[in-house]
């Protein structure tokens, strides 16, 4: 029997793409939360994804938009309508990865490969089931606070629906914050939804959140103060340079190390007044977590889209003032989306790319020196 060369070529391309995407799943996102002196809660994160452009976009969802959850049987999952309008940051396929709603609730999805274990699908419960890629949209459109979220998520089942792009169900966990300052991590463990209060406002990736909190006990000696001068025999030991209190802080890109760094940097962050002042401090910290396109594991593949960074965008959600700030790998200029200026009652769903042009906004100031 002769092999169809065309089909064989397509099969090889699919296998190569599948391998590249699977490898990309080892990449790293980092999230933190800061609170200004006026009580403004700002939750932000970096978004990393492999060696190809996600072509991310911002989408506005007004009230009354109809949704239906996906199950392994198709579009027969839970049905709902948008109770609260929201702005979502999405991949080009329309998968919501982060967002903020008009009540000040913000949610972000992070990779949790090898640890996310969803409910087994049972057709009898299809009417309350939805897929992992539906869950962020469901939360943003239905809940106004962490208390509502905790109650509401008890009524649904998140079931493993295979995503064709990666050949498996999306392995994720979530972080959510509201304008009152409550912050939780939502994990899918042993087929159940586990919601844990987040006392440090930080999230990364594997392993489970309780493990990360326990691991912090290895770094209780970290400080923003230099270590005290001591004597070893007749030798007086003094700090060699500034920053000696941070000696031992892990600096690699693994999720446990990023978690520790993010907690330490957040705890010793500059005191801010709130609003954009807090946003600026959050961006400053998250700049420390930018990942080069070939520095993280799984970035060996190349789809032909040469990107300047694996950190494709960084976002800050001001939950009190209902403003989203962001910058991207192509343009470091901070842009904002003011939810207060959006008509969530009579409006329509709208979508825009995060970058109108994939080009840095550089101002030439040479003339001022002539």
C-alpha positions as CSV (number, residue, x, y, z in Angstrom):
1,X,0.0,0.0,0.0
2,X,1.4,3.4,-1.1
3,X,1.6,6.2,1.5
4,X,-0.2,9.4,0.6
5,X,2.7,11.9,0.7
6,X,0.4,14.9,1.2
7,X,-1.4,13.3,4.2
8,X,1.9,12.1,5.6
9,X,3.4,15.6,5.4
10,X,0.3,17.0,7.2
11,X,0.6,14.4,9.9
12,X,4.3,15.3,10.4
13,X,3.4,19.0,10.7
14,X,0.7,18.2,13.3
15,X,3.1,16.1,15.3
16,X,5.8,18.8,15.3
17,X,3.2,21.4,16.3
18,X,1.9,19.2,19.1
19,X,5.4,18.6,20.4
20,X,6.2,22.4,20.4
21,X,3.0,23.3,22.2
22,X,3.5,20.6,24.8
23,X,7.0,21.9,25.3
24,X,5.7,25.4,25.7
25,X,3.5,24.3,28.5
26,X,6.5,24.3,30.8
27,X,6.8,28.1,30.6
28,X,6.1,30.4,33.5
29,X,3.7,33.1,34.6
30,X,4.0,35.0,37.8
31,X,1.2,36.9,39.6
32,X,1.3,39.3,42.6
33,X,-1.1,41.5,44.5
34,X,-0.3,44.9,46.2
35,X,-2.4,47.2,48.3
36,X,-2.0,51.0,48.4
37,X,-2.3,53.0,51.6
38,X,-5.8,54.1,50.5
39,X,-6.9,50.5,50.3
40,X,-6.6,50.1,46.5
41,X,-6.0,46.5,45.6
42,X,-4.0,45.9,42.4
43,X,-3.5,42.3,41.1
44,X,-1.2,41.8,38.2
45,X,0.7,39.1,36.3
46,X,3.1,38.3,33.6
47,X,1.9,36.1,30.8
48,X,4.5,33.7,29.2
49,X,3.8,31.3,26.3
50,X,6.4,29.5,24.3
51,X,8.1,30.5,21.2
52,X,5.2,31.7,19.2
53,X,2.9,34.7,19.3
54,X,-0.5,34.2,21.0
55,X,-1.8,37.3,19.2
56,X,-3.6,38.2,22.4
57,X,-6.6,40.6,22.4
58,X,-8.8,42.5,24.8
59,X,-12.5,41.7,24.7
60,X,-15.5,43.5,26.2
61,X,-18.4,41.5,27.3
62,X,-21.5,43.5,28.3
63,X,-24.3,42.2,30.5
64,X,-26.7,39.7,29.0
65,X,-24.3,37.9,26.7
66,X,-25.3,34.2,26.6
67,X,-22.7,31.4,27.2
68,X,-22.9,27.6,27.3
69,X,-20.2,25.5,28.9
70,X,-18.3,22.9,26.9
71,X,-18.2,19.2,27.9
72,X,-16.7,16.1,26.3
73,X,-20.1,15.7,24.5
74,X,-20.0,19.2,23.0
75,X,-21.9,22.4,23.8
76,X,-24.3,20.9,26.3
77,X,-22.9,22.2,29.5
78,X,-24.1,24.8,31.9
79,X,-26.0,27.8,30.4
80,X,-25.7,31.3,31.8
81,X,-25.8,35.0,30.9
82,X,-23.4,37.7,31.8
83,X,-24.6,39.2,35.1
84,X,-21.6,41.6,35.3
85,X,-19.9,43.1,32.4
86,X,-16.2,42.5,32.1
87,X,-13.0,43.0,30.1
88,X,-11.0,39.9,29.2
89,X,-7.5,39.4,28.1
90,X,-7.6,36.4,25.7
91,X,-5.6,34.3,23.3
92,X,-6.6,34.8,19.7
93,X,-8.8,31.7,19.9
94,X,-11.0,33.6,22.4
95,X,-9.8,31.7,25.6
96,X,-9.9,34.1,28.5
97,X,-6.7,34.1,30.5
98,X,-7.2,37.1,32.7
99,X,-9.8,39.8,33.3
100,X,-11.6,42.3,35.5
101,X,-15.4,42.8,35.9
102,X,-17.4,46.0,36.6
103,X,-17.7,45.0,40.3
104,X,-13.9,44.9,40.8
105,X,-13.5,41.1,40.8
106,X,-10.4,40.0,38.9
107,X,-9.3,36.5,37.9
108,X,-6.3,35.0,36.2
109,X,-5.5,31.5,34.9
110,X,-2.1,30.0,35.4
111,X,-0.6,26.7,34.1
112,X,-0.7,23.8,36.6
113,X,0.6,21.0,34.4
114,X,0.6,17.6,36.1
115,X,-1.4,18.7,39.1
116,X,-4.9,19.8,37.8
117,X,-7.3,16.9,38.3
118,X,-10.9,17.7,37.2
119,X,-14.2,16.1,37.9
120,X,-14.9,13.0,35.8
121,X,-17.5,13.8,33.3
122,X,-20.9,12.4,34.0
123,X,-23.6,13.2,31.3
124,X,-26.2,13.3,34.2
125,X,-24.5,16.4,35.4
126,X,-23.9,18.1,32.1
127,X,-26.2,21.0,32.9
128,X,-23.9,22.1,35.7
129,X,-20.6,21.2,33.9
130,X,-18.1,23.3,32.0
131,X,-14.6,23.0,30.6
132,X,-11.3,24.4,32.1
133,X,-11.2,27.0,29.4
134,X,-14.7,28.3,30.4
135,X,-14.0,28.8,34.1
136,X,-12.5,32.3,34.1
137,X,-15.3,33.6,31.9
138,X,-17.8,32.0,34.2
139,X,-16.4,33.6,37.3
140,X,-16.0,37.1,35.8
141,X,-19.5,37.1,34.4
142,X,-21.3,35.7,37.5
143,X,-19.6,37.0,40.7
144,X,-18.9,40.4,42.3
145,X,-16.8,39.3,45.3
146,X,-14.7,36.4,46.7
147,X,-17.5,35.5,49.0
148,X,-19.9,35.1,46.1
149,X,-17.3,33.1,44.2
150,X,-16.8,30.7,47.1
151,X,-20.5,30.0,47.3
152,X,-21.1,29.9,43.5
153,X,-18.3,27.5,42.6
154,X,-19.9,24.8,44.8
155,X,-22.7,24.5,42.3
156,X,-20.7,23.6,39.2
157,X,-18.4,20.9,37.9
158,X,-15.2,21.5,35.9
159,X,-14.7,18.5,33.6
160,X,-11.7,17.5,31.4
161,X,-12.4,18.6,27.8
162,X,-9.6,17.9,25.4
163,X,-8.2,21.1,23.8
164,X,-7.2,20.1,20.3
165,X,-4.2,22.5,20.4
166,X,-2.5,20.6,23.2
167,X,-4.1,17.2,22.9
168,X,-5.3,17.2,26.6
169,X,-7.5,19.2,28.9
170,X,-6.0,22.5,29.8
171,X,-4.2,22.0,33.1
172,X,-4.7,25.2,35.1
173,X,-5.3,26.8,38.4
174,X,-6.6,30.3,39.2
175,X,-6.1,33.3,41.4
176,X,-8.9,35.7,42.1
177,X,-9.1,39.1,44.0
178,X,-11.8,41.6,44.8
179,X,-11.7,45.3,45.7
180,X,-12.1,44.5,49.4
181,X,-8.7,42.8,49.3
182,X,-9.7,39.2,49.5
183,X,-7.5,36.9,47.5
184,X,-7.9,33.2,46.8
185,X,-6.3,30.4,44.8
186,X,-8.6,28.0,43.0
187,X,-7.2,24.5,42.3
188,X,-8.6,21.3,40.9
189,X,-7.4,18.5,43.1
190,X,-8.7,14.9,43.1
191,X,-11.7,15.9,41.0
192,X,-12.8,18.7,43.4
193,X,-12.6,22.5,43.4
194,X,-10.3,23.6,46.2
195,X,-10.4,27.2,47.2
196,X,-7.6,28.4,49.5
197,X,-7.2,31.9,51.0
198,X,-4.0,33.5,49.6
199,X,-2.3,35.3,52.5
200,X,0.6,36.5,50.3
201,X,-1.2,37.5,47.1
202,X,1.3,35.5,44.9
203,X,0.8,32.7,42.4
204,X,3.1,30.9,40.0
205,X,2.7,27.3,38.7
206,X,3.6,23.8,40.0
207,X,3.2,22.3,42.5
208,X,0.2,22.9,44.7
209,X,-0.4,26.2,46.5
210,X,0.0,24.7,50.0
211,X,3.4,23.3,49.0
212,X,4.5,26.8,48.0
213,X,3.4,28.3,51.3
214,X,5.3,25.5,53.2
215,X,8.4,26.2,51.1
216,X,8.5,29.8,52.3
217,X,9.6,28.5,55.6
218,X,13.0,27.8,54.0
219,X,13.5,31.6,53.4
220,X,12.4,33.2,56.7
221,X,16.0,34.6,57.0
222,X,15.6,36.9,53.9
223,X,15.5,40.6,54.8
224,X,15.8,44.0,53.2
225,X,18.3,44.8,56.0
226,X,22.1,43.9,55.8
227,X,23.2,41.1,58.0
228,X,24.9,42.0,61.3
229,X,28.7,42.2,61.5
230,X,30.0,39.0,63.2
231,X,33.4,37.7,64.2
232,X,34.7,34.3,63.1
233,X,37.8,33.9,65.3
234,X,39.7,37.0,64.9
235,X,38.1,37.8,61.5
236,X,35.4,40.4,61.4
237,X,32.8,39.5,58.8
238,X,30.9,42.5,57.4
239,X,28.6,42.7,54.4
240,X,30.5,42.8,51.1
241,X,28.0,45.1,49.4
242,X,24.4,46.4,49.6
243,X,21.7,43.8,49.5
244,X,23.3,41.3,51.8
245,X,20.0,40.6,53.5
246,X,18.8,39.0,50.3
247,X,21.6,36.5,50.0
248,X,20.2,33.1,49.4
249,X,17.1,34.3,47.4
250,X,16.6,31.9,44.5
251,X,17.1,33.5,41.1
252,X,16.1,30.8,38.6
253,X,12.9,30.6,36.5
254,X,11.4,27.6,38.2
255,X,7.9,28.2,39.7
256,X,9.0,27.5,43.3
257,X,11.9,30.0,43.0
258,X,9.7,32.6,41.3
259,X,7.1,32.1,44.0
260,X,9.7,32.9,46.8
261,X,11.1,35.9,44.9
262,X,7.6,37.3,44.2
263,X,6.6,37.0,47.9
264,X,9.8,38.6,49.1
265,X,9.7,41.5,46.5
266,X,6.0,42.1,47.4
267,X,6.6,42.1,51.1
268,X,9.5,44.5,50.8
269,X,7.9,46.7,48.1
270,X,7.7,50.4,48.2
271,X,4.8,51.9,50.2
272,X,2.4,53.3,47.7
273,X,-0.6,55.7,47.9
274,X,-2.9,53.7,45.7
275,X,-4.2,53.9,42.1
276,X,-1.5,54.3,39.5
277,X,1.2,54.7,42.1
278,X,0.5,51.1,43.2
279,X,0.3,50.0,39.6
280,X,3.8,51.4,39.0
281,X,5.2,49.5,41.9
282,X,3.6,46.3,40.7
283,X,5.0,46.7,37.2
284,X,8.4,47.4,38.6
285,X,8.3,44.1,40.6
286,X,7.0,42.1,37.7
287,X,9.7,43.4,35.4
288,X,12.0,41.2,37.4
289,X,10.1,38.1,36.1
290,X,10.4,38.8,32.4
291,X,11.6,35.7,30.5
292,X,13.6,35.8,27.4
293,X,12.3,33.8,24.4
294,X,15.0,31.1,24.7
295,X,15.7,31.2,28.4
296,X,12.9,29.1,29.7
297,X,12.5,25.4,29.3
298,X,10.4,24.3,26.4
299,X,11.3,27.2,24.2
300,X,13.6,25.3,21.8
301,X,10.9,25.2,19.1
302,X,10.5,28.0,16.6
303,X,7.2,28.6,14.7
304,X,8.9,31.2,12.5
305,X,7.5,34.1,14.5
306,X,10.6,35.7,16.1
307,X,9.5,37.2,19.3
308,X,11.4,39.6,21.5
309,X,10.3,37.9,24.7
310,X,8.5,34.9,26.1
311,X,6.7,37.3,28.4
312,X,4.1,38.4,25.9
313,X,2.2,40.8,28.1
314,X,2.1,42.1,31.7
315,X,-1.2,43.3,33.2
316,X,-2.2,45.2,36.3
317,X,-5.9,45.2,37.5
318,X,-6.8,48.2,39.6
319,X,-9.9,46.7,41.3
320,X,-10.9,49.9,43.1
321,X,-10.8,52.3,40.2
322,X,-11.8,49.6,37.6
323,X,-8.9,50.2,35.3
324,X,-6.7,47.7,33.5
325,X,-3.1,48.7,32.7
326,X,-0.8,46.7,30.5
327,X,2.3,46.6,28.3
328,X,3.5,44.0,25.9
329,X,6.6,42.4,24.5
330,X,6.4,44.6,21.5
331,X,5.6,47.9,23.2
332,X,6.6,48.8,26.7
333,X,4.4,51.9,26.7
334,X,1.7,51.5,29.4
335,X,-1.8,51.5,28.1
336,X,-5.1,51.5,30.0
337,X,-8.6,50.3,29.7
338,X,-11.1,52.2,31.9
339,X,-14.1,50.0,32.6
340,X,-16.0,53.0,34.0
341,X,-16.0,54.4,30.4
342,X,-17.5,51.2,28.9
343,X,-21.3,50.8,28.4
344,X,-21.9,47.3,29.9
345,X,-25.7,47.7,29.6
346,X,-26.4,48.7,26.0
347,X,-23.0,47.8,24.6
348,X,-21.9,44.9,22.3
349,X,-19.1,42.5,22.6
350,X,-16.0,44.1,21.1
351,X,-12.5,42.8,20.5
352,X,-9.2,44.6,19.9
353,X,-5.6,43.4,19.6
354,X,-3.3,44.4,22.5
355,X,-0.9,45.9,20.0
356,X,-2.3,47.9,17.1
357,X,1.3,47.8,15.7
358,X,4.0,45.3,16.8
359,X,6.4,48.2,17.1
360,X,7.9,50.0,20.1
361,X,6.5,53.5,20.6
362,X,9.8,55.4,20.6
363,X,10.0,59.1,20.9
364,X,13.0,60.9,19.3
365,X,14.0,63.7,21.6
366,X,17.3,64.6,19.8
367,X,15.9,67.9,18.8
368,X,15.8,69.0,22.4
369,X,19.6,68.7,22.5
370,X,20.3,70.8,19.5
